[in-house]
Amino acid sequence: MRELLIIICAAALLACCSREHPEEKAAQAAKECYDLLLQGKYDEFIARKAQTDSIPGSYREQLVANIKMFAAQMEREHRGMKEVRIVNCTADTARHSANAFLVICFGDSTIEETVVPMVENQGRWLMK
């Protein structure tokens, strides 16, 4: 009987530990978004923003143009963005939102910490 109880407790502990928490999912999604920006995939970066699937094409083009200008400015000022790292993430599961804290490493050795507000929509984390 005791062995059965130990097995049940171990299985329950394993199940709890193996489940990915909302904070981890949101932080990883935010990092993936910024990795798209690093790779120059501006259209895909914009597609990872909440509610961009229902905006007019002309507005989407403006958003992509703005992101391209931002990337060009970072290239001029800091020799480009080179790496993104997750620092922390806090999630509000009741509101299906999170704040992912990322560190952006630039080519000139400067770093910048940024907060990326995230929202969960149909099981997928998107930037606000």
N, C-alpha and C positions, 0 to 999 in steps of 0.2 A: 504494500500500500504506500509506503513512504517513497519507494522508487517511482511509482506512478505520479505522486505529487511533485517530485523533483522534475520529472519529465514535463509535466504540464506547466510548471513555473518556468522552466527553461524555454519552452516553446512560446509562452506568453511574452517573456522578456525579449526573445529573438524577434517576434512579430512587432513589438513596440520599437525596437531599435532599428529595424530594417526599413520602416516606413519613412519616406522622405517628408520632412516637415514643410509647411507653407513658406517659411522663411528661406529655406534652402532652394525651393523651386523658384521663388520670386527673385532671389539673388542670382541664381544661375541664368534665368531668363534675361535679367538686366545686363549681365555680363555678355550674353550671346548677342544682345542688341548692339552693345558698344563694340563687340568684335566685328559685327557687320560694318559698322562705321569705320573701323580700322582697315578693313579690307576694301573699302571704297564701294560697298554695296548699298548705295544710298536709297534706292527704291525699296529694298528689303528692310532697311532700317526704318523707313517711314511706315512700311506695312506692319511693323511691330508696335505701332502706336495705337492706342485704343480709339475706336470709332473712325479710323481712316478708310474703312471699307465703304463708307456711305458718303464720302465727300466728293465734290465735283473734281473732274480730272485736272482742270486748270489750277485748283487750289492745291492738289497733290503735287503738281509740277512746281508750284511756288515753294512748297515745303522741301522738296528735293533740292531745288536751287539754293535755298537757305542753308541746308546741311552741307552742300558742296562748298559754299562760301565759308562756312565755319571750318570745314576741314582744310581749306586753302589757307585760312588765317592761322590755324594751328601749325600748319607746315611752315609758314613764314616766320611766325613768332617763336616756335619751339622745336623746329625741325620735325614736326609731325608727331602724332600719337603713336606710340610703339607697343604699349601693353596695357591691359586692363586687369585689375585684380579686385576680388571681392574682399571687403573689410568686415562688413556686418550687414544684417538685415533685421528689421522689425516688421511684424505682420499683425494686422487686425483681422482675425478670421471672421468676425461677425460682419465686417464691412467689405470683406474680400479685397483688401488693399494692403500694401506694404511699402516700406521705404528701404531701398537697397543702397548701401553705402559702398561706393566703388572708388578705387584709386586709379587714376590715369597717369601712366608714365610717359613722358615725352622724350624726344630725341636729344634734347639739350640737358638731360638728367634732372629736369624739374618734375615734380609730381603734384597732382591736384586731386583732392578728395571731392567727390560730387555725390549728391543724393539723387537717386532716380525713383520718383514715385511710380509705383506699379499698381495695377488693378487686375483682378482675376475675372475673366470672362469666359464662361463655359469651360472651365478647367484649364484655361490657358492664361498665362501671365503676360500682360502687355504694359507698355509704358503709358502713363497718363498724358 
